[in-house]
Amino acid sequence: MFIPLGTDRAMRRRPRACEALLMITIGAYVLVMLAGLLDPDMATRIIDMMTLERGATTSAPWTFITYQFAHDNPFIGDSNGSGLYRLLHLAFNMVGLWVFGRPLEDRIGHVGFLALYLGGGVIAGAGHLLDSPAPVLGASGSVCALVGAFAMLLPRVHIRILVIFILIGIWSIPATWVIAFWMVMDLVGFAGAGDGATAYAAHLGGYAAGLLTGISLLVLGRTTGDDVDALWMFKQWRRRQAARATLSQSTRSAPMTPPPKADDTTPDSVMTTAHWLREVEAGMRSDQLEGAMRRWKREAPDAPEACLPAAPQLDLANHLQAAGDWTTAADAYRRLLHHHPDHAEAPMVRLLLGVLLARKLHRADEAKALLEQARKELRDPAHVQLADTVLLEGKA
């Protein structure tokens, strides 16, 4: 078993909508519990009024909303599962709401987050009704909508996970791995391998609603660009592809300059640096990226002035950042700016380096000058807005 505890995403505002949803959901649970202490039949009637069910005489349009705040309660005599199972149903949903909800609300705002949660829950409920006549209740579909949107808007964020399996420990795992695992488990359950008490169709409907919402917000520009969203990752991939194509074309059109020949006046250090730089460049050109990055990380610290040509140097730095080696990536970006200050991508490199220093390496003083210079040079409004966002976060 593993339980999400939080993310490495710093918050810029208080998650008021997330807090309100938590209080309402827990409050509804406590209300039913107290009603059950006085009159179990009363608790059952309250739950019946909140539950979403296909063709039920007690079901009404508002139950598409109310079912999201209702959970199995130990004081409802005909509910499925033990009292512990019912309590865990609420607990896991609220943990998911808190862990995934806070960063999303910080990203898309209070109103947008509330619309995503409730709207995703409506779509999740509709998905369940199309699949099964069984009644459904709980916030699982709504939380799955948050998870789907998280996959688009914050896929590069890391999630702290409490793992309870033989050994107990806390691990920091990329969000995409956690989300992919949950989606696969729900797909397997929907295919017939899961327990009958779980509304897998509601989960899948929630994921779909969240994914489509996240994609729409990015494509339509309804949320500010960030260096952790799927659109930024796609642009980075295209930029790396273009750089690789340019490097390949230039290599075919002009023979690679051979390394300098050794003679009595050539220092050994110059020969050694030239040799391994050629190997790194050749490795990247032949798509042997892992080997090229390992060679760079091994040799570059001893050669502070070493640098590749502009295109492969940028490609190298981007790959190092994508691999999570932020310190080495920052050094590679710095070398590019030092040796190729007039390169066409220099403003974008300053932005990337500034965001990296501010958000990952916590060196706001160094990042500030880079971001301020980048925002003066950049022409893309989304890039300028990203620079402003990082500066306003107080991290730079």
N, C-alpha and C positions, 0 to 999 in steps of 0.2 A: 504494500500500500504506500502511496505517496500523497502528500498534502501540500498544496501551494501555500507559501507563507508571505510572499511579497515579490517586488521587482526591484531592479536597479535603476528605475526611472525616477528622477527627482521630481517632486510635485511643486507646481507654481501657485496653486490655488487650493482652497479647502474644498473637498468633494461633497458639497452640500446635498446634491440630488442623491448621491450614493448613500450618504448617511440617512437621508429621509426614507429611502426605500428599505434600508436595513431596519430602521425603527418601526415602520409600518408593518413589515413582514413579521418581525419578531413580536410586535404588539398584537397582531392578529392571532398568532400562535398562542400567546399567553391568554388572550381573551377566550379562545375556545377551551383552553385548559381550565380556566376558572369557571366557565359555564359548565364544563363537564363535571367539576367537583360538586356543583349545585344540582345539576340535572343532566345526565348523560344524553337524554333525548334532545335537549336543547342544543347541546354541542353538535349532535348529528345534524339537526336542522340547519344550523349555521353553516356547517361545511357543505351540506347539500345545496344551499343557496349560492355558495361561492364556486362550486365545482362546475367544470365545463364537461358537457356530455352530449353526444349526438342524439337528437330527437327526444331528450328528456323533458317531461312536462314542467319540471322545476327550473330548467335551463332557460336563460334569457341572454340577450345580446351582451349585457354588461359582464356576463361570466367570462367572456374572452379576456377581461381585465382582472376580475376578482380571483379567478383560479390561480393567477400568478402569485397571489399573496396567501394562499391556503396550503397547508401542509398536513400530512397525516399526524394525528394526535393520539397519545396513549389513552385518552378518555373517550375515544370514539370506538364503540364496541365492535363494529363490523369492518374495521380497517384491516388491511393486509399487513403482516409483519409484526415483529415484537416492538415493545416500547422503545428499545434502544435503536432499532432500525428506523423508526419514525423520527426519532430525535436526530439521528445522523442525516436523514434526508434534508431536514432544515439546516443543520450545521454545515454540510458540504456546500449547499447552495449559497449560504451567506458568506462562506469563505471565498467561493468563486466570485460572487458579486463584489466583495471587498478588494480582492487581489487584482482582478481584471477591470473592475469598474472605475477605481480611482484614477489610474493612468489614462483611461479612455475619456473620462469626464474632464480631466485636465487638458486633454488634446482637443476635444470637440465642444466643450462648454456644457453648462448645466442643462439647458433646454434640449440641445441635441442629444445628450446622453440619455435623458429621460425618454425622449421620443424613440431612441434606439432600443432601450430596454423594454418599454411597453409595446412598441410596434413589433419588435422581434418576438415577444411573447405571444402576441395575437397570431402572427404567422406560424409560430411553432404549434399553437393550439389548433389552428386550421389544418396543419399537416397531420396532427394526430387524429382529428376527426375523419379525415379522408382515409386513414389507414385502419382505424379501429373504432368500434362502437363503445368501447370501455370508457368510463369516466376518467378524467385526468385532472390533476391538481398539482401545484408546486411551481417553483421558480426555475426549474431546470432549463426549460426552453428559452426563457429570457436570458439566463446566464450563458447559454450556448450562443445566443445572438451576440453577446459581448465577446465571447471567445472568437467567433468568426470575424467580427470587426477588428479585434486585436491582431488577428493574423494578417490583416491588410495594413493597418495603421501603425502597428508597433512590432513587426516580426523580429527585429534585431534586438529587442529588449531581452534581458536574461531574467529568469524567474527562479527564486529560491524555493527549493523543494525539500520538505522533510520526508526522507525515505525510511520506511519501517519494513525492512526485509533482511532477516538474519542479523545484520548490523544496522544500527540506527545512526543516521547522519543527515546533515543539511548540504545540499548540492545546488550550485548555480547552473541552470540549464537554459539554453536558448529557447525562447518562447515557441519557435516553430516546431521543435521536437516534442514539447509537451502537448501542443495543440494537435499535431499530427497523430500522436498516440491516442488521444481522446477520440478524435474523429474516426480513426480506424476501429477502435473498440466499439463505438456506437454503430458503425457500419456492419461489423460482425454481428452485433446483437440484433440489428434490424433484419439481417439475413436469416435469423432463426437460431443463432447460437446463444442468445442471451436469455435472461430470466424474463418471465412473463409480466413481472410487476413494473418494469421500466418502460417508459414511453419513448422508445427509440425514435419513432417518427417525429415526435416533438423536438427531440434533440437535433435531428438532422434538419428539420425546418428552421430551427433557431440558427444553426450554423450557416445555412444558405442565406437567411435574411441578413445576418451580420456580414458575411463575405460580400454580398451585393451592395450593402450600404457602404462598407469601407471602400470598395472599388469606385462607387459612384462619387463619394466625397473627394477622392483623390483625382479622378478624371475630370470632374466638373470644377475642381479648384475650390471646393466649399470648406476646405480645411487647409491650414498653412502647411507648406512642405516641410519635411523633417528628414534628418539623416537616418531614421530608423524605419521608415515606412516602405511598403512594397514598391511604390512608384519610384522612389529614390534608388532602391536596389536595382530596378529594371533599367533606369537611366545609367547607373554605374556599369551594369553589364554591357549595355550598348556602347558606352564610352570605351570600355576595355576591348570590346570587339573591334571598334573602329581603330583604336590605337594598334591593335595586333595586325589588322589588315594593312594599315599604313606602313608599319614596320616590315611586313612581309613584302609589300610592293617595292619599297625602297631597297630591300635586300636583293630582289630579283633584278632591279634596274641598274644597280651599281654593285660591283664586287665588294665584299667586306674587306676593309683595310687590314692587312696582316699585322700581328703584333710586332713591335719593334725588335729588330735583331740585336742579339747581345754583342756588345763589344767592350773594350776595356774602359770606356767612359760611361757606360750605362749602369747606374746603381742597381743592385739586386732587388731592392724594394720596388723600384719602378717597373722592372720586368715582372715581378710577382703580381703587382696590382693590375697591370695591363692584362696579364694572363687570366686571372680569375674573373675580371670584368667581362672579358670576351666569353668566358664559359657561362657566366650568368646570362648574358645577352643571348647566346646561342641556345641555352636551355629554355628561355622564354619564347624564343622564336619557334622552337620545335614543340611547344606546349608541354614541356617538362617543368611545369611551374613549381611543383613542390621542391624538386631538387634545386632549382634556381634560387628559390627563397631561402632554403637551408644554407646554400653556399654564401649568399649575401649576408645572412645573419652571423655566419661564422667568420667571415673575412672583413666585413665593413667596419666593425669597431676598431680594428687596428689600422684602418686607412681612412681617417676622417675626411679627406679631400676627394675620395673616390666617388665617381658618379657616372651613370650610364648616359647615353644620348637621351634627349628629352622624352620622346615617346615611350621607350621601354622603361625609363625611370618612373614615369607616371604610372604606367601599367603595373610595375613592381610595387609601388607604394599602395595602389588601390587594392592589389591582392593581399598585401600584408594587413591592411585595415580590415578587409573582408574576413580574413582568417582570425581576427581578434588580437593580433600582435601590435597593439597600439603604439607602444614605445618605438619599436623598429619602424613602423609606418610613419610616425611623426618625423623621425630622423631622415627617412627617405624623401618625404615631402620637402623638408628643409634643404636638403642637398639639391633637389630640383630647382627650388627658388634661388639658391645661391649660384648655381652654375648656369642656369637658363632663365635669368630674370625677365627676359622679354618674350618668353614662350606664350603662345596664344592662350594656353590654359592656366597661366599664372594666377589670374584673379580667382578662378575656381579652386586652384590648389590652396591659395591663402584661406579661402572659406573652409575647405575641408580640414586643413591643418588647424584653423582656429576652433572649429567645432570639436575636433578630436582632443585638442589640448584642454578645452573648457569642460567637456562632458565626460571624457574618459580618463584623462590624466590629471584633472583638477589643478591645472596651471593657468588660472584665469588671467593673471597679469600678462603672460606671454600671448595668450589668445586675443586679448583686447585689441592690441595694435594691429594684428593680422585681420581681424574681423572688421575693424573700422576702415582699413585700407581696402579690403575686399568689397565692402558695400559701396564704395565710391567708384569702383571699376566695373562691377557686375552690371549687366544689362537686363537679365532675367528678373522680373519682379519677385518670383518665388524665391530665388536665391538671395535677393536683398532682404526679403522678409525673414528668411531663415537666419541671416546674420543679425538682424534686429532682434529676433526672438531670443537668440543665445545671449546677446548683450543685455537684454532686459531681464533675463532669468537671474541676473546677479552673479552668474558664473564667470562672466568676462567683463 
